[in-house]
C-alpha cells in the first residue's frame, strides 16, 4: 500500500509539473504571438513610409548612392529586415575639390573624408525622418479599430507556430475581444464551455486601455488531460502489477488467518465431541459391567434400571451423531430432502412447548405462549421444523442465568403473506461481535476445552440451513444481561 501511495504521488507530481510546463509554454506562445502582431504593424507602417519617400525622391547624376538597411529585432530573437537603395537627396551633395594629381582626381584621403561627412549628414536626416514616421505611425494606428489593425489568419498561424516551437501540438480555438469586452473575432469552431481551459493575453498593451485587445485561447479539457497524462502512461502497468501483488498478498493473508481459525474450530469441535461421547460411553460400559455381575441378574429391579441407563445413553449418542449427519447432509446436497406438507404452526408449537415445558419447570421457569397469528398455516417438513424449535429452546436453556429461572415467550403474528415466530428468553445475551458468527458451523460462544455449555456448535447452523430450505429467514436480537430473541419468518401456505 505504501508503494502504491508513492507511485500515485509520483504520478500526481509529474502531471502537476507537466501542467506547469504546458501553462508556461502557452503563456510564452501567446506573448510572442501578440508581440509579433505589434511587430507586423510597425513593419507595415515603416515600409509604407519609406517606400513613399523613395517614390518622391529626385535622382540626379553626380550624387552619392547609398545602400539603406533597417532591421527591427525583438528580444526573443525574431527580426524583420527592410532594404532599399537610393541616392542621397539634396541638399546633401558631394562638394567639389580642386584636383591634386596630374589626372584631376581626388586623393584617397579626401574621398574618405568626403564619404564620412556625407554619411554623417545622411544619418541625421534619416533619424529625424524615422522619428517623424514613428510618431505618425503611432497616431494613425491607435485611431483604427482592432479588426483593421490585425490579420486574423496570420495571427492564427503565429499562435500555431509559437505553440509548436514550445512543444505543444494540440487542437485549440481562439477569439479576440476589444477593450470594452465586445467580440471582435472568433474562429468558426470556438465554443466556450466549462469543459475547456482558457488562457488570455493582452494585445497592444502599450495603447490606451480602450484601444487594447484581449486574445483568448482555449484547449478542450479531454485533449489537455490526454496530453498531460501521456507522459505517465508507463507508470500505469506498474501500479496495476503492484495492486495485483497487494490483492494476492491480502488473499494469502486472509487464507492463512481463516485456516488458523478453522484449525482452532476443528480442535474445539474434536475436544467437545470427545467429551460428549466419552460420558455416555463410560456410563454404558459401567452399566454393561454391572450386568455381568451374578447378583444383578438376580435383582429384576436393578437389571431394569441398568437397562434403562444403557438405553438412555444410547439415544443420547444417536442424537449427537444425528446432528453431525444432518449437517453433513446439507454439505453434500445443494437442497435438503424435505418432506413438505401443510401444517398448523400453532398446533406444532403447542406440542413442542408441552414437551419442553417439563425441562423449563425443573429449573423453576415457565413458557409463555402467545398465538396472535390469524393465519398459522405453513408448508414445512414437520420433523426438521420441530427440531428447529427444539434447538432454539434448548439454546435458551443452555445460556440461561444461573441465579435466575428461565422465562421463555413464544409468540406468532402475521405480516403480509408471512408468518412470524419469535422465541424470547431472559438469558445471558450475546455480544455484538458474536451475533454475526452464531450461525456459522462449529462456532460456539464458549470456545476451547470448556464444557459448562455442552454441544458441537452445530445447532444454530442447522437451524439456519433448515429455515433457508423453507424459503424463510431468521434474525437474532440480543443484549448482554437482558436476553435474546430469535425471529423466524416463513411464507404462508
VOSE-634972 format. One record per residue (C-alpha): chain; x, y, z. Coordinates in steps of 0.25 Angstrom, whole numbers, plus 5000, padded with zeros to 4 digits. Layout:
! VOSE-634972
@cadena=A, x=X, y=Y, z=Z
...
***
This chain:
! VOSE-634972
@cadena=A, x=5000, y=5000, z=5000
@cadena=A, x=5012, y=5009, z=5003
@cadena=A, x=5018, y=5006, z=4989
@cadena=A, x=5005, y=5009, z=4982
@cadena=A, x=5003, y=5022, z=4990
@cadena=A, x=5017, y=5026, z=4986
@cadena=A, x=5015, y=5023, z=4971
@cadena=A, x=5002, y=5031, z=4971
@cadena=A, x=5008, y=5042, z=4978
@cadena=A, x=5019, y=5042, z=4967
@cadena=A, x=5009, y=5042, z=4956
@cadena=A, x=5002, y=5054, z=4962
@cadena=A, x=5015, y=5061, z=4963
@cadena=A, x=5019, y=5058, z=4949
@cadena=A, x=5005, y=5062, z=4944
@cadena=A, x=5006, y=5075, z=4952
@cadena=A, x=5020, y=5078, z=4946
@cadena=A, x=5014, y=5075, z=4932
@cadena=A, x=5003, y=5085, z=4934
@cadena=A, x=5012, y=5096, z=4939
@cadena=A, x=5021, y=5093, z=4927
@cadena=A, x=5009, y=5094, z=4918
@cadena=A, x=5004, y=5107, z=4924
@cadena=A, x=5017, y=5113, z=4923
@cadena=A, x=5018, y=5109, z=4909
@cadena=A, x=5005, y=5114, z=4905
@cadena=A, x=5008, y=5128, z=4912
@cadena=A, x=5021, y=5129, z=4905
@cadena=A, x=5014, y=5126, z=4892
@cadena=A, x=5003, y=5136, z=4893
@cadena=A, x=5012, y=5147, z=4898
@cadena=A, x=5021, y=5144, z=4886
@cadena=A, x=5009, y=5144, z=4876
@cadena=A, x=5004, y=5157, z=4882
@cadena=A, x=5018, y=5163, z=4881
@cadena=A, x=5019, y=5158, z=4866
@cadena=A, x=5005, y=5165, z=4864
@cadena=A, x=5011, y=5178, z=4868
@cadena=A, x=5024, y=5176, z=4861
@cadena=A, x=5016, y=5173, z=4848
@cadena=A, x=5008, y=5186, z=4849
@cadena=A, x=5021, y=5194, z=4852
@cadena=A, x=5027, y=5187, z=4840
@cadena=A, x=5016, y=5191, z=4831
@cadena=A, x=5015, y=5206, z=4834
@cadena=A, x=5030, y=5207, z=4833
@cadena=A, x=5031, y=5200, z=4820
@cadena=A, x=5020, y=5209, z=4815
@cadena=A, x=5026, y=5222, z=4819
@cadena=A, x=5040, y=5218, z=4814
@cadena=A, x=5035, y=5214, z=4800
@cadena=A, x=5027, y=5227, z=4799
@cadena=A, x=5040, y=5235, z=4802
@cadena=A, x=5047, y=5227, z=4791
@cadena=A, x=5036, y=5229, z=4781
@cadena=A, x=5036, y=5244, z=4783
@cadena=A, x=5052, y=5246, z=4783
@cadena=A, x=5059, y=5252, z=4771
@cadena=A, x=5071, y=5244, z=4765
@cadena=A, x=5082, y=5252, z=4758
@cadena=A, x=5095, y=5249, z=4753
@cadena=A, x=5107, y=5253, z=4762
@cadena=A, x=5101, y=5249, z=4775
@cadena=A, x=5106, y=5238, z=4784
@cadena=A, x=5098, y=5225, z=4784
@cadena=A, x=5096, y=5219, z=4798
@cadena=A, x=5090, y=5205, z=4802
@cadena=A, x=5080, y=5206, z=4813
@cadena=A, x=5076, y=5194, z=4822
@cadena=A, x=5067, y=5195, z=4834
@cadena=A, x=5066, y=5184, z=4844
@cadena=A, x=5055, y=5183, z=4855
@cadena=A, x=5059, y=5172, z=4865
@cadena=A, x=5051, y=5166, z=4877
@cadena=A, x=5057, y=5161, z=4890
@cadena=A, x=5052, y=5147, z=4886
@cadena=A, x=5062, y=5146, z=4874
@cadena=A, x=5052, y=5149, z=4863
@cadena=A, x=5055, y=5161, z=4854
@cadena=A, x=5050, y=5168, z=4841
@cadena=A, x=5059, y=5174, z=4831
@cadena=A, x=5056, y=5185, z=4821
@cadena=A, x=5065, y=5188, z=4810
@cadena=A, x=5065, y=5200, z=4800
@cadena=A, x=5075, y=5206, z=4790
@cadena=A, x=5074, y=5221, z=4788
@cadena=A, x=5083, y=5233, z=4784
@cadena=A, x=5085, y=5244, z=4794
@cadena=A, x=5075, y=5255, z=4793
@cadena=A, x=5079, y=5270, z=4793
@cadena=A, x=5084, y=5278, z=4799
@cadena=A, x=5094, y=5267, z=4803
@cadena=A, x=5103, y=5267, z=4791
@cadena=A, x=5117, y=5264, z=4789
@cadena=A, x=5126, y=5276, z=4789
@cadena=A, x=5135, y=5279, z=4778
@cadena=A, x=5150, y=5280, z=4781
@cadena=A, x=5162, y=5284, z=4773
@cadena=A, x=5169, y=5272, z=4767
@cadena=A, x=5183, y=5269, z=4774
@cadena=A, x=5188, y=5260, z=4764
@cadena=A, x=5192, y=5261, z=4749
@cadena=A, x=5179, y=5254, z=4744
@cadena=A, x=5170, y=5263, z=4752
@cadena=A, x=5165, y=5252, z=4762
@cadena=A, x=5163, y=5253, z=4777
@cadena=A, x=5173, y=5247, z=4787
@cadena=A, x=5169, y=5235, z=4795
@cadena=A, x=5169, y=5243, z=4808
@cadena=A, x=5160, y=5253, z=4802
@cadena=A, x=5150, y=5243, z=4797
@cadena=A, x=5149, y=5236, z=4811
@cadena=A, x=5147, y=5249, z=4818
@cadena=A, x=5136, y=5253, z=4808
@cadena=A, x=5129, y=5239, z=4810
@cadena=A, x=5129, y=5241, z=4825
@cadena=A, x=5123, y=5255, z=4824
@cadena=A, x=5112, y=5250, z=4815
@cadena=A, x=5108, y=5238, z=4823
@cadena=A, x=5108, y=5247, z=4836
@cadena=A, x=5099, y=5257, z=4830
@cadena=A, x=5090, y=5245, z=4824
@cadena=A, x=5089, y=5239, z=4837
@cadena=A, x=5084, y=5251, z=4844
@cadena=A, x=5074, y=5254, z=4833
@cadena=A, x=5069, y=5239, z=4833
@cadena=A, x=5068, y=5239, z=4848
@cadena=A, x=5059, y=5251, z=4848
@cadena=A, x=5051, y=5245, z=4837
@cadena=A, x=5049, y=5232, z=4845
@cadena=A, x=5045, y=5239, z=4857
@cadena=A, x=5034, y=5246, z=4849
@cadena=A, x=5030, y=5233, z=4843
@cadena=A, x=5029, y=5226, z=4857
@cadena=A, x=5020, y=5238, z=4863
@cadena=A, x=5011, y=5238, z=4851
@cadena=A, x=5010, y=5222, z=4851
@cadena=A, x=5006, y=5222, z=4866
@cadena=A, x=4996, y=5233, z=4864
@cadena=A, x=4990, y=5226, z=4851
@cadena=A, x=4990, y=5212, z=4857
@cadena=A, x=4983, y=5215, z=4870
@cadena=A, x=4972, y=5222, z=4864
@cadena=A, x=4968, y=5210, z=4856
@cadena=A, x=4959, y=5199, z=4861
@cadena=A, x=4965, y=5185, z=4865
@cadena=A, x=4959, y=5178, z=4853
@cadena=A, x=4966, y=5187, z=4843
@cadena=A, x=4979, y=5186, z=4851
@cadena=A, x=4980, y=5171, z=4851
@cadena=A, x=4981, y=5160, z=4841
@cadena=A, x=4974, y=5149, z=4848
@cadena=A, x=4979, y=5138, z=4839
@cadena=A, x=4993, y=5142, z=4841
@cadena=A, x=4990, y=5143, z=4856
@cadena=A, x=4985, y=5128, z=4855
@cadena=A, x=4998, y=5124, z=4848
@cadena=A, x=5006, y=5131, z=4859
@cadena=A, x=4999, y=5124, z=4870
@cadena=A, x=5001, y=5111, z=4864
@cadena=A, x=5015, y=5113, z=4861
@cadena=A, x=5019, y=5118, z=4874
@cadena=A, x=5011, y=5107, z=4881
@cadena=A, x=5019, y=5097, z=4872
@cadena=A, x=5032, y=5103, z=4876
@cadena=A, x=5029, y=5101, z=4891
@cadena=A, x=5026, y=5086, z=4888
@cadena=A, x=5010, y=5088, z=4889
@cadena=A, x=5003, y=5081, z=4877
@cadena=A, x=4989, y=5081, z=4881
@cadena=A, x=4976, y=5086, z=4876
@cadena=A, x=4972, y=5100, z=4880
@cadena=A, x=4961, y=5111, z=4878
@cadena=A, x=4963, y=5126, z=4879
@cadena=A, x=4956, y=5139, z=4879
@cadena=A, x=4959, y=5154, z=4880
@cadena=A, x=4952, y=5163, z=4890
@cadena=A, x=4952, y=5178, z=4889
@cadena=A, x=4955, y=5187, z=4902
@cadena=A, x=4941, y=5189, z=4904
@cadena=A, x=4938, y=5174, z=4904
@cadena=A, x=4931, y=5172, z=4891
@cadena=A, x=4936, y=5161, z=4882
@cadena=A, x=4944, y=5166, z=4870
@cadena=A, x=4947, y=5152, z=4864
@cadena=A, x=4944, y=5137, z=4867
@cadena=A, x=4949, y=5125, z=4859
@cadena=A, x=4938, y=5117, z=4854
@cadena=A, x=4939, y=5105, z=4864
@cadena=A, x=4941, y=5113, z=4876
@cadena=A, x=4931, y=5108, z=4887
@cadena=A, x=4934, y=5114, z=4901
@cadena=A, x=4929, y=5104, z=4911
@cadena=A, x=4933, y=5098, z=4925
@cadena=A, x=4940, y=5086, z=4919
@cadena=A, x=4951, y=5095, z=4913
@cadena=A, x=4964, y=5102, z=4919
@cadena=A, x=4965, y=5117, z=4915
@cadena=A, x=4977, y=5125, z=4914
@cadena=A, x=4978, y=5140, z=4912
@cadena=A, x=4988, y=5150, z=4906
@cadena=A, x=4987, y=5166, z=4905
@cadena=A, x=4989, y=5171, z=4890
@cadena=A, x=4995, y=5185, z=4888
@cadena=A, x=4997, y=5186, z=4903
@cadena=A, x=5004, y=5200, z=4902
@cadena=A, x=4992, y=5206, z=4895
@cadena=A, x=4981, y=5213, z=4903
@cadena=A, x=4972, y=5203, z=4911
@cadena=A, x=4960, y=5205, z=4902
@cadena=A, x=4969, y=5202, z=4890
@cadena=A, x=4975, y=5189, z=4895
@cadena=A, x=4970, y=5176, z=4891
@cadena=A, x=4970, y=5162, z=4898
@cadena=A, x=4974, y=5149, z=4892
@cadena=A, x=4967, y=5137, z=4898
@cadena=A, x=4971, y=5123, z=4894
@cadena=A, x=4965, y=5110, z=4900
@cadena=A, x=4968, y=5096, z=4899
@cadena=A, x=4958, y=5084, z=4901
@cadena=A, x=4959, y=5078, z=4914
@cadena=A, x=4959, y=5064, z=4909
@cadena=A, x=4970, y=5067, z=4900
@cadena=A, x=4978, y=5074, z=4910
@cadena=A, x=4977, y=5062, z=4920
@cadena=A, x=4981, y=5053, z=4909
@cadena=A, x=4993, y=5062, z=4907
@cadena=A, x=4997, y=5063, z=4922
@cadena=A, x=4995, y=5048, z=4925
@cadena=A, x=5002, y=5043, z=4912
@cadena=A, x=5016, y=5045, z=4920
@cadena=A, x=5012, y=5036, z=4931
@cadena=A, x=5006, y=5024, z=4923
@cadena=A, x=5018, y=5016, z=4926
@cadena=A, x=5014, y=5016, z=4941
@cadena=A, x=5000, y=5010, z=4940
@cadena=A, x=5005, y=4996, z=4937
@cadena=A, x=5014, y=4997, z=4949
@cadena=A, x=5002, y=5001, z=4958
@cadena=A, x=4994, y=4990, z=4953
@cadena=A, x=5004, y=4980, z=4956
@cadena=A, x=5006, y=4986, z=4970
@cadena=A, x=4991, y=4985, z=4972
@cadena=A, x=4991, y=4971, z=4968
@cadena=A, x=5002, y=4968, z=4977
@cadena=A, x=4995, y=4975, z=4988
@cadena=A, x=4982, y=4967, z=4985
@cadena=A, x=4990, y=4954, z=4985
@cadena=A, x=4996, y=4957, z=4998
@cadena=A, x=4983, y=4961, z=5004
@cadena=A, x=4976, y=4948, z=4999
@cadena=A, x=4988, y=4940, z=5004
@cadena=A, x=4988, y=4946, z=5018
@cadena=A, x=4973, y=4944, z=5019
@cadena=A, x=4974, y=4930, z=5015
@cadena=A, x=4985, y=4928, z=5026
@cadena=A, x=4976, y=4935, z=5037
@cadena=A, x=4964, y=4927, z=5032
@cadena=A, x=4972, y=4914, z=5032
@cadena=A, x=4977, y=4917, z=5046
@cadena=A, x=4962, y=4920, z=5051
@cadena=A, x=4958, y=4907, z=5044
@cadena=A, x=4969, y=4899, z=5051
@cadena=A, x=4964, y=4905, z=5065
@cadena=A, x=4950, y=4902, z=5062
@cadena=A, x=4953, y=4887, z=5058
@cadena=A, x=4961, y=4885, z=5070
@cadena=A, x=4950, y=4891, z=5079
@cadena=A, x=4940, y=4882, z=5072
@cadena=A, x=4948, y=4870, z=5074
@cadena=A, x=4950, y=4873, z=5089
@cadena=A, x=4935, y=4876, z=5090
@cadena=A, x=4931, y=4863, z=5083
@cadena=A, x=4941, y=4855, z=5091
@cadena=A, x=4935, y=4860, z=5103
@cadena=A, x=4921, y=4858, z=5098
@cadena=A, x=4923, y=4844, z=5094
@cadena=A, x=4932, y=4840, z=5105
@cadena=A, x=4922, y=4842, z=5116
@cadena=A, x=4911, y=4833, z=5111
@cadena=A, x=4921, y=4822, z=5106
@cadena=A, x=4927, y=4822, z=5120
@cadena=A, x=4913, y=4821, z=5126
@cadena=A, x=4909, y=4809, z=5116
@cadena=A, x=4922, y=4802, z=5119
@cadena=A, x=4920, y=4803, z=5134
@cadena=A, x=4905, y=4798, z=5133
@cadena=A, x=4909, y=4786, z=5124
@cadena=A, x=4920, y=4782, z=5134
@cadena=A, x=4910, y=4782, z=5145
@cadena=A, x=4900, y=4774, z=5137
@cadena=A, x=4911, y=4763, z=5137
@cadena=A, x=4910, y=4762, z=5152
@cadena=A, x=4902, y=4750, z=5156
@cadena=A, x=4895, y=4757, z=5168
@cadena=A, x=4890, y=4768, z=5158
@cadena=A, x=4884, y=4757, z=5149
@cadena=A, x=4876, y=4752, z=5162
@cadena=A, x=4870, y=4766, z=5164
@cadena=A, x=4860, y=4770, z=5153
@cadena=A, x=4859, y=4784, z=5159
@cadena=A, x=4874, y=4786, z=5157
@cadena=A, x=4874, y=4780, z=5144
@cadena=A, x=4863, y=4788, z=5139
@cadena=A, x=4870, y=4801, z=5144
@cadena=A, x=4883, y=4798, z=5137
@cadena=A, x=4876, y=4794, z=5124
@cadena=A, x=4869, y=4808, z=5125
@cadena=A, x=4882, y=4815, z=5127
@cadena=A, x=4888, y=4808, z=5115
@cadena=A, x=4876, y=4811, z=5106
@cadena=A, x=4876, y=4826, z=5110
@cadena=A, x=4891, y=4828, z=5108
@cadena=A, x=4890, y=4820, z=5094
@cadena=A, x=4879, y=4830, z=5090
@cadena=A, x=4888, y=4842, z=5094
@cadena=A, x=4899, y=4837, z=5086
@cadena=A, x=4890, y=4834, z=5074
@cadena=A, x=4884, y=4849, z=5075
@cadena=A, x=4899, y=4855, z=5075
@cadena=A, x=4902, y=4846, z=5063
@cadena=A, x=4889, y=4850, z=5056
@cadena=A, x=4893, y=4865, z=5058
@cadena=A, x=4907, y=4863, z=5051
@cadena=A, x=4900, y=4854, z=5040
@cadena=A, x=4889, y=4865, z=5038
@cadena=A, x=4900, y=4876, z=5035
@cadena=A, x=4907, y=4866, z=5026
@cadena=A, x=4894, y=4864, z=5018
@cadena=A, x=4894, y=4879, z=5015
@cadena=A, x=4908, y=4879, z=5011
@cadena=A, x=4907, y=4868, z=5001
@cadena=A, x=4894, y=4873, z=4995
@cadena=A, x=4890, y=4886, z=4989
@cadena=A, x=4876, y=4885, z=4995
@cadena=A, x=4871, y=4876, z=5006
@cadena=A, x=4862, y=4865, z=5004
@cadena=A, x=4850, y=4871, z=5012
@cadena=A, x=4836, y=4864, z=5013
@cadena=A, x=4828, y=4877, z=5012
@cadena=A, x=4813, y=4877, z=5016
@cadena=A, x=4803, y=4887, z=5021
@cadena=A, x=4803, y=4889, z=5036
@cadena=A, x=4796, y=4898, z=5046
@cadena=A, x=4808, y=4905, z=5053
@cadena=A, x=4800, y=4907, z=5065
@cadena=A, x=4798, y=4892, z=5067
@cadena=A, x=4812, y=4889, z=5064
@cadena=A, x=4817, y=4899, z=5074
@cadena=A, x=4807, y=4895, z=5085
@cadena=A, x=4813, y=4881, z=5084
@cadena=A, x=4827, y=4885, z=5085
@cadena=A, x=4824, y=4895, z=5097
@cadena=A, x=4817, y=4884, z=5105
@cadena=A, x=4829, y=4875, z=5103
@cadena=A, x=4840, y=4885, z=5106
@cadena=A, x=4832, y=4891, z=5118
@cadena=A, x=4836, y=4879, z=5127
@cadena=A, x=4851, y=4883, z=5126
@cadena=A, x=4848, y=4898, z=5128
@cadena=A, x=4839, y=4895, z=5140
@cadena=A, x=4850, y=4887, z=5146
@cadena=A, x=4859, y=4899, z=5146
@cadena=A, x=4848, y=4908, z=5153
@cadena=A, x=4844, y=4915, z=5140
@cadena=A, x=4832, y=4915, z=5130
@cadena=A, x=4828, y=4917, z=5116
@cadena=A, x=4818, y=4928, z=5112
@cadena=A, x=4810, y=4924, z=5099
@cadena=A, x=4804, y=4936, z=5091
@cadena=A, x=4798, y=4931, z=5078
@cadena=A, x=4794, y=4944, z=5071
@cadena=A, x=4795, y=4940, z=5056
@cadena=A, x=4781, y=4940, z=5049
@cadena=A, x=4787, y=4930, z=5038
@cadena=A, x=4796, y=4920, z=5044
@cadena=A, x=4797, y=4910, z=5032
@cadena=A, x=4810, y=4908, z=5026
@cadena=A, x=4817, y=4898, z=5017
@cadena=A, x=4828, y=4891, z=5025
@cadena=A, x=4835, y=4878, z=5028
@cadena=A, x=4829, y=4874, z=5041
@cadena=A, x=4842, y=4867, z=5047
@cadena=A, x=4852, y=4877, z=5043
@cadena=A, x=4844, y=4889, z=5047
@cadena=A, x=4841, y=4883, z=5060
@cadena=A, x=4856, y=4881, z=5062
@cadena=A, x=4858, y=4896, z=5059
@cadena=A, x=4848, y=4900, z=5070
@cadena=A, x=4855, y=4890, z=5080
@cadena=A, x=4869, y=4895, z=5076
@cadena=A, x=4865, y=4909, z=5079
@cadena=A, x=4858, y=4906, z=5092
@cadena=A, x=4870, y=4897, z=5096
@cadena=A, x=4880, y=4908, z=5094
@cadena=A, x=4871, y=4917, z=5103
@cadena=A, x=4872, y=4907, z=5114
@cadena=A, x=4887, y=4905, z=5112
@cadena=A, x=4890, y=4920, z=5113
@cadena=A, x=4881, y=4924, z=5124
@cadena=A, x=4886, y=4932, z=5136
@cadena=A, x=4890, y=4923, z=5147
@cadena=A, x=4883, y=4931, z=5158
@cadena=A, x=4870, y=4933, z=5151
@cadena=A, x=4859, y=4924, z=5146
@cadena=A, x=4858, y=4923, z=5130
@cadena=A, x=4845, y=4930, z=5125
@cadena=A, x=4842, y=4927, z=5110
@cadena=A, x=4832, y=4935, z=5102
@cadena=A, x=4827, y=4929, z=5089
@cadena=A, x=4819, y=4938, z=5080
@cadena=A, x=4813, y=4937, z=5066
@cadena=A, x=4807, y=4948, z=5057
@cadena=A, x=4805, y=4951, z=5042
@cadena=A, x=4812, y=4962, z=5033
@cadena=A, x=4806, y=4961, z=5019
@cadena=A, x=4807, y=4947, z=5013
@cadena=A, x=4817, y=4943, z=5024
@cadena=A, x=4816, y=4936, z=5038
@cadena=A, x=4826, y=4941, z=5049
@cadena=A, x=4830, y=4933, z=5060
@cadena=A, x=4838, y=4939, z=5072
@cadena=A, x=4845, y=4931, z=5083
@cadena=A, x=4850, y=4941, z=5094
@cadena=A, x=4857, y=4938, z=5107
@cadena=A, x=4863, y=4945, z=5119
@cadena=A, x=4877, y=4939, z=5118
@cadena=A, x=4891, y=4944, z=5118
@cadena=A, x=4890, y=4950, z=5104
@cadena=A, x=4900, y=4950, z=5093
@cadena=A, x=4911, y=4960, z=5090
@cadena=A, x=4910, y=4969, z=5077
@cadena=A, x=4923, y=4963, z=5072
@cadena=A, x=4917, y=4949, z=5073
@cadena=A, x=4904, y=4952, z=5067
@cadena=A, x=4909, y=4951, z=5053
@cadena=A, x=4916, y=4937, z=5055
@cadena=A, x=4906, y=4929, z=5063
@cadena=A, x=4900, y=4923, z=5051
@cadena=A, x=4914, y=4918, z=5046
@cadena=A, x=4916, y=4904, z=5047
@cadena=A, x=4924, y=4899, z=5059
@cadena=A, x=4924, y=4913, z=5065
@cadena=A, x=4922, y=4914, z=5080
@cadena=A, x=4922, y=4926, z=5089
@cadena=A, x=4929, y=4917, z=5099
@cadena=A, x=4941, y=4912, z=5091
@cadena=A, x=4953, y=4903, z=5095
@cadena=A, x=4952, y=4892, z=5105
@cadena=A, x=4941, y=4898, z=5113
@cadena=A, x=4929, y=4889, z=5116
@cadena=A, x=4920, y=4897, z=5124
@cadena=A, x=4911, y=4898, z=5112
@cadena=A, x=4910, y=4885, z=5104
@cadena=A, x=4909, y=4884, z=5089
@cadena=A, x=4917, y=4884, z=5076
@cadena=A, x=4913, y=4897, z=5071
@cadena=A, x=4904, y=4891, z=5060
@cadena=A, x=4890, y=4895, z=5066
@cadena=A, x=4889, y=4909, z=5060
@cadena=A, x=4896, y=4905, z=5047
@cadena=A, x=4886, y=4894, z=5045
@cadena=A, x=4874, y=4904, z=5049
@cadena=A, x=4879, y=4914, z=5038
@cadena=A, x=4880, y=4903, z=5027
@cadena=A, x=4866, y=4898, z=5030
@cadena=A, x=4860, y=4911, z=5030
@cadena=A, x=4867, y=4915, z=5017
@cadena=A, x=4862, y=4902, z=5011
@cadena=A, x=4848, y=4906, z=5015
@cadena=A, x=4850, y=4920, z=5007
@cadena=A, x=4849, y=4927, z=5021
@cadena=A, x=4859, y=4936, z=5028
@cadena=A, x=4863, y=4936, z=5043
@cadena=A, x=4869, y=4948, z=5051
@cadena=A, x=4874, y=4950, z=5065
@cadena=A, x=4873, y=4962, z=5074
@cadena=A, x=4881, y=4961, z=5087
@cadena=A, x=4886, y=4970, z=5099
@cadena=A, x=4896, y=4965, z=5109
@cadena=A, x=4889, y=4963, z=5123
@cadena=A, x=4875, y=4965, z=5117
@cadena=A, x=4873, y=4953, z=5108
@cadena=A, x=4872, y=4948, z=5093
@cadena=A, x=4861, y=4948, z=5083
@cadena=A, x=4860, y=4939, z=5070
@cadena=A, x=4850, y=4943, z=5060
@cadena=A, x=4847, y=4933, z=5049
@cadena=A, x=4839, y=4938, z=5036
@cadena=A, x=4832, y=4927, z=5027
@cadena=A, x=4824, y=4929, z=5015
@cadena=A, x=4809, y=4925, z=5017
@cadena=A, x=4802, y=4913, z=5011
***
